[in-house]
Amino acid sequence: MTLTEEDVLMALRDVYDPEIPVNIVDLGLIYRVAVEPDPDAPGMMPRQRVSIDITMTSPGCPAHAAITEQVRNRLAGVQQISQAEVNLVWEPTWTPDRISEAARKHLGIG
């Protein structure tokens, strides 16, 4: 089975911002997910390389290192992923408009 962008996003729904009780996908912190085959990965099962662009709610976010590490750890637990690159980006600037409808309801802002 080939890993998809949606599979990666589903896995990342287990990662939460420690200051906000919402996962990073529903907060809109994931800007890009790229999945490509890794022909050099050992083993019988096809494995994929994953590259992710992630942002934080603010440039001064004290939890950025912890969140980035949680992302790496979560992706390391996905059997189909051979390598994961996590890029912290600041453009475009995150705004609350990126929060999903479900998360808005959970936070009481929607």
Sine and cosine of phi, psi and omega as CSV:
sin_phi,cos_phi,sin_psi,cos_psi,sin_omega,cos_omega
0.00,0.00,0.76,-0.65,-0.01,-1.00
-1.00,0.07,0.72,-0.70,0.03,-1.00
-0.94,0.33,0.66,-0.75,0.01,-1.00
-0.90,-0.45,0.19,-0.98,0.09,-1.00
-0.86,0.51,-0.65,0.76,0.00,-1.00
-0.90,0.44,-0.60,0.80,0.06,-1.00
-0.88,0.48,-0.68,0.73,0.00,-1.00
-0.90,0.43,-0.71,0.70,0.01,-1.00
-0.89,0.46,-0.62,0.78,0.03,-1.00
-0.88,0.47,-0.68,0.73,0.04,-1.00
-0.89,0.46,-0.63,0.77,-0.04,-1.00
-0.96,0.28,-0.18,0.98,0.09,-1.00
-0.93,0.37,-0.16,0.99,0.08,-1.00
-1.00,0.08,-0.10,0.99,-0.05,-1.00
-0.98,-0.21,0.80,-0.60,-0.05,-1.00
-0.88,-0.47,0.56,-0.83,0.19,-0.98
-0.94,0.34,0.81,-0.58,-0.06,-1.00
-0.91,0.42,-0.29,0.96,-0.02,-1.00
-0.99,-0.12,-0.26,0.97,-0.06,-1.00
-0.76,-0.65,0.79,-0.61,-0.08,-1.00
-0.98,0.21,0.79,0.62,-0.01,-1.00
-0.64,-0.77,0.60,-0.80,0.01,-1.00
-0.94,0.34,0.34,-0.94,-0.11,-0.99
-0.93,0.36,-0.41,0.91,0.05,-1.00
-0.94,0.33,-0.76,0.65,-0.01,-1.00
-0.94,0.34,-0.37,0.93,0.11,-0.99
-0.97,0.26,-0.27,0.96,-0.01,-1.00
0.99,0.12,0.42,0.91,-0.03,-1.00
-1.00,0.10,-0.24,0.97,0.02,-1.00
-1.00,-0.02,0.89,-0.45,-0.02,-1.00
-1.00,-0.09,-0.52,0.85,-0.06,-1.00
-0.44,-0.90,0.64,-0.77,0.14,-0.99
-0.76,-0.65,0.82,-0.58,0.07,-1.00
-0.85,-0.52,0.75,-0.66,0.00,-1.00
-0.82,-0.57,0.78,-0.63,0.03,-1.00
-0.61,-0.79,0.48,-0.88,0.01,-1.00
-0.88,0.48,0.55,-0.84,0.08,-1.00
-0.91,-0.42,1.00,-0.07,-0.05,-1.00
-0.92,0.38,-0.27,0.96,-0.03,-1.00
-1.00,-0.04,-0.09,1.00,-0.04,-1.00
-0.94,0.35,0.72,-0.69,0.02,-1.00
-0.96,0.28,0.34,-0.94,0.07,-1.00
0.95,-0.30,0.17,-0.99,-0.07,-1.00
-0.99,0.12,-0.56,0.83,-0.08,-1.00
-0.99,0.17,0.66,-0.75,0.09,-1.00
-0.87,0.50,0.69,-0.72,0.01,-1.00
-0.84,-0.54,0.37,-0.93,-0.11,-0.99
-0.82,-0.57,0.50,-0.87,0.20,-0.98
-0.99,-0.10,0.66,-0.75,-0.02,-1.00
-0.82,-0.57,0.69,-0.72,0.09,-1.00
-0.80,-0.60,0.74,-0.67,-0.06,-1.00
-0.77,-0.64,0.70,-0.71,0.20,-0.98
-0.98,-0.21,0.81,-0.58,-0.02,-1.00
-0.77,-0.64,0.53,-0.85,0.08,-1.00
-0.83,-0.56,0.00,-1.00,0.07,-1.00
-0.85,-0.52,0.22,-0.98,-0.02,-1.00
-0.93,0.37,-0.39,0.92,0.08,-1.00
-0.43,-0.90,0.48,-0.88,0.00,-1.00
-0.86,0.50,-0.46,0.89,0.00,-1.00
-1.00,-0.01,0.23,0.97,-0.06,-1.00
-0.83,0.55,0.89,-0.45,-0.04,-1.00
-0.94,0.34,-0.27,0.96,-0.07,-1.00
-1.00,-0.08,0.10,1.00,-0.12,-0.99
-0.86,0.51,-0.65,0.76,0.00,-1.00
-0.92,0.40,-0.66,0.75,-0.01,-1.00
-0.92,0.40,-0.67,0.74,0.00,-1.00
-0.91,0.41,-0.70,0.71,0.01,-1.00
-0.87,0.49,-0.65,0.76,0.03,-1.00
-0.92,0.39,-0.63,0.77,0.06,-1.00
-0.88,0.48,-0.64,0.77,0.03,-1.00
-0.88,0.47,-0.75,0.66,0.01,-1.00
-0.86,0.51,-0.71,0.70,-0.01,-1.00
-0.90,0.44,-0.66,0.75,-0.01,-1.00
-0.90,0.43,-0.69,0.72,0.00,-1.00
-0.93,0.36,-0.52,0.86,0.05,-1.00
-0.90,0.44,-0.41,0.91,0.01,-1.00
-1.00,0.08,-0.03,1.00,0.02,-1.00
-1.00,-0.04,0.89,-0.45,-0.13,-0.99
-0.85,0.53,-0.56,0.83,-0.06,-1.00
-0.98,0.21,-0.15,0.99,-0.05,-1.00
-0.99,-0.11,0.84,-0.54,0.04,-1.00
-1.00,-0.03,-0.56,0.83,-0.01,-1.00
-0.57,-0.82,0.58,-0.81,0.06,-1.00
-0.72,-0.69,0.79,-0.61,0.06,-1.00
-0.93,-0.36,0.80,-0.59,-0.01,-1.00
-0.89,-0.45,0.90,-0.44,-0.03,-1.00
-0.95,-0.31,0.84,-0.54,0.07,-1.00
-1.00,0.05,0.87,-0.50,-0.03,-1.00
-0.84,-0.55,0.37,-0.93,-0.02,-1.00
-0.85,-0.52,-0.07,1.00,0.02,-1.00
-0.85,-0.53,0.72,-0.69,-0.11,0.99
-0.95,0.33,0.40,-0.92,0.01,-1.00
-0.89,0.46,0.70,-0.71,0.04,-1.00
-0.93,0.38,0.61,-0.79,0.13,-0.99
-0.71,-0.70,0.36,-0.93,0.02,-1.00
-0.87,0.49,-0.27,0.96,0.06,-1.00
-0.88,0.48,-0.35,0.94,-0.03,-1.00
-0.98,0.18,-0.20,0.98,-0.02,-1.00
-0.93,0.36,0.72,-0.69,-0.02,-1.00
-0.92,0.39,0.33,-0.95,0.01,-1.00
-0.88,0.48,-0.67,0.75,0.01,-1.00
-0.88,0.47,-0.67,0.74,0.01,-1.00
-0.92,0.38,-0.60,0.80,0.05,-1.00
-0.87,0.50,-0.69,0.72,0.02,-1.00
-0.90,0.44,-0.69,0.72,0.00,-1.00
-0.87,0.49,-0.63,0.78,-0.03,-1.00
-0.99,0.10,-0.15,0.99,-0.01,-1.00
0.97,0.25,0.45,0.89,0.00,-1.00
-0.90,-0.44,0.13,0.99,-0.06,-1.00
-0.85,-0.53,0.00,0.00,0.00,0.00
